[in-house]
Amino acid sequence: MSNNLFKSILMASTFLFLAMNSTTTTTAQQTAPTFKFSLFKIDNFLISKTISLDADFAAANPGLEIPAPFRIAIPEQNGITPLYNVGDGSNGEILKISFTTGNRETPISERKLVENIRFIAMTLPLVDQTQRLDNLADLVRTQIFPMATNGYQDIQYVGAKASTFGDLVVLEAVGQYIDPSIGLMLVHIVGYPNPNDINSVFAVSNIVAGMFEFSSFDDLGFTGGGRTLSSFEYLNK
């Protein structure tokens, strides 16, 4: 990897490190769940709320910059309410979604984290697709994942693979760690190389393993957060 290319991608990993300093700062102390949430494995029963993160969205949130506009769909889930925190223009963070237990009337202090996602802007030079994915895989393994799990226990990086979300080729990576206040956490990282621009987006999701019945890491794609990640599409295509 050339020095210029490495520096360009490393900037995104630095943004992520600054944004990833906590996964549970606004929710209640976690205890073992008394039930498990269902996985979304049947598309016909999926009802979602679509959010376009574009120039209008940025204009409504002073300081926010969205170099690569995109759209996501957040599934509706019984017993889970998403909380949204919009980036303020610092550290490249665009949007954080925390999926928490309870409904809109449930006090924040009484909710428990189910999973969260952070969407973060990055730049990625326009080289051929294979090289782009290779660069992302190297970045995730050596920079992004270690920074995202820094300070936790029993950290394990499992691996990465190329996937296709709609007509977009992405890189998915998974791993796990122990959060002493919660238990086993699973990490799902997705890099979205923008086929038409150097401006791209990364997403990092932390999932409370005990909230679901997982049989393999492939099941991460069927949580509400996983479905949100796979709904991603750029608006400048």
VEXGUKOL-445105 format. One line per 2 residues: their letters; for each residue y, z, x of N, C-alpha, C. Coordinates in steps of 0.1 Angstrom, whole numbers, plus 5000, padded with zeros to 4 digits. Layout:
N
A> Y Z X Y Z X Y Z X ~ ...
This chain:
237
MS> 4988 5000 5009 5000 5000 5000 5012 5000 5009 ~ 5022 4992 5006 5034 4991 5014 5043 5003 5012
NN> 5051 5007 5022 5060 5018 5021 5069 5018 5009 ~ 5075 5006 5007 5084 5004 4995 5077 5006 4982
LF> 5065 5001 4981 5058 5002 4969 5054 5017 4967 ~ 5049 5024 4977 5046 5037 4976 5057 5046 4972
KS> 5069 5044 4978 5081 5052 4974 5085 5049 4960 ~ 5084 5037 4955 5088 5034 4941 5079 5041 4931
IL> 5066 5042 4934 5057 5048 4925 5058 5063 4927 ~ 5060 5068 4939 5060 5082 4942 5072 5089 4934
MA> 5082 5081 4931 5094 5086 4924 5089 5091 4910 ~ 5080 5084 4904 5075 5087 4891 5067 5100 4892
ST> 5059 5102 4902 5051 5114 4904 5060 5126 4906 ~ 5071 5124 4913 5081 5135 4914 5087 5140 4901
FL> 5090 5130 4893 5095 5133 4879 5085 5141 4872 ~ 5072 5137 4873 5062 5144 4865 5060 5158 4870
FL> 5061 5160 4883 5060 5174 4888 5071 5183 4882 ~ 5083 5178 4882 5094 5186 4877 5092 5189 4862
AM> 5086 5180 4855 5085 5181 4840 5073 5190 4836 ~ 5063 5191 4845 5050 5196 4841 5049 5211 4845
NS> 5060 5219 4845 5059 5233 4850 5052 5242 4840 ~ 5050 5238 4828 5043 5247 4818 5037 5239 4807
TT> 5026 5244 4801 5020 5237 4790 5021 5245 4777 ~ 5025 5258 4778 5024 5266 4766 5036 5276 4765
TT> 5048 5272 4769 5059 5281 4769 5064 5286 4755 ~ 5062 5278 4745 5068 5281 4732 5057 5285 4722
TA> 5045 5286 4725 5034 5290 4715 5029 5304 4718 ~ 5021 5308 4708 5015 5322 4709 5005 5323 4720
QQ> 5002 5336 4724 4991 5338 4734 4978 5333 4728 ~ 4971 5325 4736 4959 5318 4730 4947 5328 4730
TA> 4939 5327 4720 4926 5334 4719 4916 5324 4715 ~ 4903 5327 4716 4893 5317 4713 4894 5313 4698
PT> 4894 5300 4695 4896 5295 4682 4884 5299 4673 ~ 4887 5301 4660 4876 5304 4651 4870 5292 4644
FK> 4876 5280 4647 4870 5268 4641 4874 5257 4651 ~ 4868 5245 4648 4871 5233 4657 4878 5223 4648
FS> 4887 5215 4654 4893 5204 4647 4885 5192 4649 ~ 4886 5183 4639 4878 5171 4638 4883 5160 4647
LF> 4874 5151 4652 4878 5140 4660 4880 5128 4651 ~ 4890 5119 4654 4893 5107 4646 4885 5096 4651
KI> 4872 5094 4646 4864 5084 4650 4863 5072 4640 ~ 4869 5074 4629 4869 5063 4618 4883 5059 4616
DN> 4886 5046 4619 4900 5041 4618 4905 5041 4604 ~ 4896 5038 4594 4900 5037 4580 4906 5049 4574
FL> 4904 5061 4580 4909 5074 4575 4921 5079 4583 ~ 4927 5070 4591 4938 5074 4600 4951 5071 4593
IS> 4959 5081 4591 4972 5080 4585 4982 5085 4596 ~ 4992 5076 4600 5000 5080 4611 5015 5078 4608
KT> 5023 5085 4616 5037 5084 4616 5041 5076 4628 ~ 5049 5065 4627 5053 5056 4638 5067 5060 4643
IS> 5068 5061 4656 5081 5064 4662 5084 5053 4672 ~ 5096 5047 4671 5100 5037 4680 5110 5043 4690
LD> 5107 5043 4703 5115 5049 4713 5123 5038 4719 ~ 5134 5034 4714 5142 5022 4717 5157 5026 4719
AD> 5165 5016 4719 5179 5018 4722 5186 5027 4711 ~ 5181 5025 4698 5187 5034 4688 5183 5048 4689
FA> 5170 5050 4693 5165 5064 4696 5173 5070 4707 ~ 5175 5063 4718 5183 5068 4729 5197 5071 4725
AA> 5203 5063 4717 5217 5065 4713 5218 5077 4705 ~ 5208 5081 4697 5208 5093 4689 5205 5106 4697
NP> 5202 5104 4710 5199 5116 4718 5207 5114 4731 ~ 5219 5120 4732 5228 5118 4743 5221 5122 4756
GL> 5223 5113 4766 5217 5116 4779 5203 5109 4782 ~ 5196 5106 4771 5183 5101 4772 5184 5086 4776
EI> 5175 5082 4785 5174 5068 4789 5160 5064 4787 ~ 5158 5052 4781 5145 5046 4779 5145 5032 4785
PA> 5142 5030 4797 5143 5017 4804 5133 5007 4798 ~ 5121 5012 4793 5111 5004 4788 5108 5008 4773
PF> 5115 5003 4763 5113 5007 4750 5098 5006 4745 ~ 5093 5015 4737 5080 5015 4733 5078 5021 4719
RI> 5066 5020 4713 5063 5025 4700 5050 5033 4701 ~ 5049 5044 4694 5037 5051 4692 5035 5056 4678
AI> 5022 5059 4675 5019 5063 4661 5012 5077 4662 ~ 5017 5087 4656 5011 5100 4656 5003 5103 4644
PE> 4990 5106 4645 4982 5108 4633 4985 5121 4626 ~ 4984 5120 4612 4985 5132 4604 4972 5140 4605
QN> 4973 5153 4607 4961 5161 4609 4962 5174 4601 ~ 4952 5177 4593 4952 5190 4585 4951 5202 4595
GI> 4961 5211 4593 4961 5223 4601 4968 5221 4615 ~ 4973 5210 4617 4980 5207 4630 4994 5201 4627
TP> 5004 5207 4634 5018 5202 4632 5023 5198 4646 ~ 5028 5186 4647 5034 5182 4660 5049 5187 4661
LY> 5052 5192 4673 5066 5196 4677 5071 5186 4687 ~ 5083 5181 4685 5089 5171 4694 5100 5177 4702
NV> 5100 5174 4715 5111 5177 4724 5115 5165 4731 ~ 5127 5160 4729 5132 5148 4734 5138 5151 4748
GD> 5135 5142 4758 5141 5143 4771 5156 5143 4771 ~ 5162 5149 4781 5177 5149 4782 5182 5140 4793
GS> 5174 5131 4798 5178 5121 4808 5175 5126 4822 ~ 5169 5138 4824 5165 5142 4837 5150 5141 4839
NG> 5146 5139 4851 5132 5139 4855 5124 5128 4849 ~ 5130 5118 4843 5123 5107 4837 5116 5110 4824
EI> 5116 5122 4820 5109 5125 4807 5116 5120 4795 ~ 5108 5113 4787 5113 5107 4775 5111 5115 4763
LK> 5098 5119 4761 5094 5127 4749 5082 5135 4752 ~ 5082 5148 4747 5070 5156 4747 5066 5159 4733
IS> 5053 5158 4730 5048 5161 4717 5038 5172 4719 ~ 5040 5183 4712 5030 5195 4713 5023 5196 4699
FT> 5010 5193 4699 5003 5195 4687 4999 5210 4686 ~ 5003 5216 4675 5001 5231 4674 4995 5234 4661
TG> 4988 5246 4660 4982 5250 4647 4993 5254 4638 ~ 4990 5253 4625 4999 5257 4614 5006 5246 4608
NR> 5016 5249 4599 5024 5239 4592 5038 5241 4596 ~ 5047 5233 4589 5061 5234 4592 5067 5247 4591
ET> 5062 5256 4582 5067 5269 4579 5062 5279 4589 ~ 5052 5276 4596 5046 5286 4605 5055 5289 4617
PI> 5059 5301 4619 5068 5304 4631 5062 5299 4644 ~ 5071 5295 4653 5066 5290 4666 5058 5301 4673
SE> 5062 5313 4672 5055 5324 4679 5041 5326 4674 ~ 5038 5321 4662 5024 5323 4657 5015 5311 4659
RK> 5021 5300 4664 5013 5288 4666 5005 5289 4679 ~ 4994 5281 4679 4986 5280 4691 4986 5265 4696
LV> 4986 5263 4708 4985 5249 4714 4972 5243 4711 ~ 4972 5231 4706 4959 5223 4705 4959 5213 4717
EN> 4970 5206 4718 4971 5196 4729 4986 5192 4730 ~ 4990 5186 4741 5003 5181 4742 5003 5168 4750
IR> 5014 5161 4749 5016 5148 4756 5030 5147 4761 ~ 5032 5142 4773 5045 5139 4779 5046 5125 4782
FI> 5056 5118 4777 5058 5104 4781 5069 5103 4791 ~ 5067 5097 4803 5076 5098 4814 5079 5083 4819
AM> 5091 5080 4821 5095 5067 4827 5092 5066 4841 ~ 5088 5054 4846 5085 5052 4860 5088 5037 4863
TL> 5089 5033 4875 5090 5019 4879 5077 5015 4887 ~ 5073 5003 4884 5061 4998 4890 5063 4983 4894
PL> 5063 4980 4906 5066 4966 4911 5056 4956 4904 ~ 5061 4944 4902 5054 4934 4895 5045 4926 4905
VD> 5034 4933 4909 5024 4926 4917 5013 4922 4907 ~ 5002 4916 4912 4991 4912 4903 4985 4924 4897
QT> 4978 4921 4885 4973 4932 4877 4963 4941 4884 ~ 4954 4935 4892 4944 4943 4899 4950 4952 4909
QR> 4960 4947 4916 4967 4955 4926 4975 4966 4919 ~ 4981 4963 4908 4989 4973 4900 4980 4985 4896
LD> 4968 4982 4891 4959 4992 4886 4953 5000 4898 ~ 4951 4993 4909 4946 5000 4921 4957 5010 4926
NL> 4969 5006 4926 4980 5014 4930 4981 5026 4921 ~ 4980 5024 4908 4981 5035 4898 4969 5045 4900
AD> 4957 5040 4902 4946 5048 4904 4948 5057 4916 ~ 4953 5051 4927 4955 5059 4939 4966 5070 4937
LV> 4976 5066 4930 4987 5075 4927 4982 5087 4918 ~ 4975 5084 4908 4970 5094 4899 4961 5104 4907
RT> 4952 5099 4915 4942 5107 4922 4949 5116 4932 ~ 4959 5110 4940 4965 5117 4951 4978 5124 4948
QI> 4985 5121 4937 4998 5126 4935 4999 5132 4921 ~ 4997 5124 4911 5000 5129 4897 4990 5140 4892
FP> 4977 5138 4894 4968 5148 4889 4970 5161 4897 ~ 4971 5161 4910 4973 5174 4917 4986 5181 4913
MA> 4996 5173 4910 5009 5179 4906 5008 5185 4892 ~ 5001 5178 4883 4999 5182 4869 4991 5194 4868
TN> 4982 5197 4877 4973 5208 4877 4977 5219 4887 ~ 4988 5218 4894 4991 5227 4904 4993 5241 4898
GY> 4987 5251 4905 4988 5265 4901 4977 5270 4892 ~ 4968 5261 4888 4957 5265 4879 4944 5267 4887
QD> 4934 5270 4880 4921 5274 4886 4910 5263 4884 ~ 4900 5263 4892 4888 5254 4890 4892 5240 4887
IQ> 4901 5234 4895 4906 5221 4892 4895 5210 4896 ~ 4893 5201 4887 4883 5190 4890 4889 5177 4885
YV> 4890 5168 4894 4894 5154 4891 4881 5146 4888 ~ 4879 5140 4877 4867 5133 4873 4867 5119 4877
GA> 4878 5111 4874 4879 5097 4878 4888 5089 4869 ~ 4889 5076 4872 4898 5068 4865 4891 5054 4862
KA> 4896 5048 4851 4891 5035 4848 4902 5026 4841 ~ 4900 5013 4841 4909 5004 4834 4904 5004 4819
ST> 4913 5003 4810 4910 5002 4796 4920 4992 4790 ~ 4917 4989 4777 4926 4980 4770 4930 4987 4757
FG> 4943 4988 4755 4949 4994 4742 4956 4982 4735 ~ 4950 4977 4725 4956 4965 4719 4955 4953 4729
DL> 4966 4948 4732 4966 4937 4742 4972 4942 4756 ~ 4973 4955 4758 4978 4961 4770 4967 4966 4778
VV> 4966 4962 4791 4957 4968 4801 4963 4980 4807 ~ 4956 4992 4806 4961 5004 4811 4951 5011 4821
LE> 4956 5021 4827 4947 5029 4835 4946 5043 4829 ~ 4933 5048 4827 4931 5061 4821 4924 5069 4832
AV> 4928 5082 4833 4922 5091 4843 4920 5104 4835 ~ 4909 5111 4839 4906 5124 4833 4902 5134 4843
GQ> 4904 5147 4840 4900 5158 4848 4901 5171 4840 ~ 4900 5182 4847 4900 5195 4840 4904 5206 4849
YI> 4908 5217 4843 4912 5229 4850 4911 5241 4841 ~ 4912 5253 4846 4912 5265 4839 4926 5271 4838
DP> 4931 5273 4826 4944 5281 4825 4940 5295 4821 ~ 4943 5305 4829 4939 5318 4826 4943 5324 4813
SI> 4954 5319 4807 4958 5324 4794 4952 5316 4782 ~ 4945 5305 4785 4939 5297 4774 4924 5295 4776
GL> 4920 5291 4788 4906 5287 4791 4906 5273 4796 ~ 4895 5266 4793 4893 5253 4798 4903 5243 4792
ML> 4910 5236 4801 4919 5225 4797 4914 5212 4802 ~ 4915 5202 4794 4912 5188 4798 4924 5180 4800
VH> 4924 5172 4810 4936 5164 4813 4933 5149 4811 ~ 4942 5142 4804 4940 5128 4801 4953 5121 4805
IV> 4953 5113 4815 4965 5106 4820 4963 5091 4818 ~ 4974 5085 4813 4974 5071 4810 4986 5065 4816
GY> 4984 5055 4824 4995 5047 4830 4995 5033 4823 ~ 5007 5030 4818 5009 5018 4810 5018 5008 4818
PN> 5011 4999 4826 5019 4989 4834 5025 4979 4824 ~ 5039 4978 4825 5046 4969 4816 5044 4955 4822
PN> 5038 4946 4814 5035 4933 4820 5047 4924 4822 ~ 5058 4928 4817 5070 4919 4817 5082 4926 4825
DI> 5080 4937 4831 5091 4944 4837 5086 4955 4847 ~ 5094 4958 4857 5090 4969 4866 5091 4982 4859
NS> 5099 4984 4849 5101 4996 4842 5088 4998 4833 ~ 5082 5010 4835 5069 5013 4828 5069 5027 4824
VF> 5058 5032 4818 5057 5045 4813 5043 5051 4817 ~ 5044 5064 4820 5032 5072 4822 5031 5082 4810
AV> 5019 5086 4807 5017 5098 4798 5007 5107 4803 ~ 5009 5120 4802 5000 5130 4806 4998 5140 4795
SN> 4985 5142 4791 4981 5150 4780 4972 5162 4785 ~ 4975 5173 4780 4967 5185 4782 4960 5189 4769
IV> 4947 5191 4769 4939 5193 4757 4932 5207 4759 ~ 4933 5216 4749 4926 5228 4749 4911 5225 4745
AG> 4902 5226 4754 4889 5221 4752 4882 5228 4740 ~ 4885 5241 4739 4879 5249 4728 4883 5246 4714
MF> 4893 5237 4712 4898 5234 4699 4889 5222 4693 ~ 4881 5216 4701 4873 5205 4696 4858 5206 4700
EF> 4850 5198 4694 4836 5197 4698 4834 5184 4706 ~ 4836 5185 4719 4835 5173 4728 4821 5172 4733
SS> 4816 5159 4733 4803 5156 4739 4804 5150 4753 ~ 4816 5143 4755 4819 5137 4768 4834 5135 4769
FD> 4838 5131 4781 4853 5128 4783 4857 5116 4774 ~ 4848 5107 4770 4852 5096 4761 4857 5101 4748
DL> 4853 5113 4744 4858 5118 4731 4873 5122 4732 ~ 4879 5122 4743 4894 5125 4744 4902 5115 4737
GF> 4897 5103 4736 4904 5092 4729 4904 5094 4714 ~ 4897 5104 4709 4896 5106 4694 4903 5118 4689
TG> 4910 5125 4698 4918 5136 4693 4931 5130 4687 ~ 4940 5138 4681 4952 5133 4676 4961 5127 4688
GG> 4961 5135 4699 4968 5130 4710 4962 5118 4716 ~ 4949 5117 4717 4942 5105 4722 4945 5093 4714
RT> 4946 5095 4701 4949 5083 4692 4964 5079 4694 ~ 4972 5089 4696 4986 5086 4699 4988 5078 4712
LS> 4980 5082 4722 4981 5075 4735 4976 5060 4734 ~ 4966 5058 4726 4960 5045 4725 4969 5036 4715
SF> 4978 5042 4708 4986 5034 4699 4999 5028 4706 ~ 5000 5032 4718 5012 5028 4726 5013 5013 4727
EY> 5026 5008 4725 5028 4994 4727 5043 4992 4731 ~ 5046 4983 4741 5059 4981 4745 5066 4972 4735
LN> 5079 4974 4733 5087 4966 4724 5094 4954 4730 ~ 5092 4952 4743 5099 4941 4749 5089 4929 4753
K> 5077 4930 4746 5067 4920 4749 5070 4906 4743
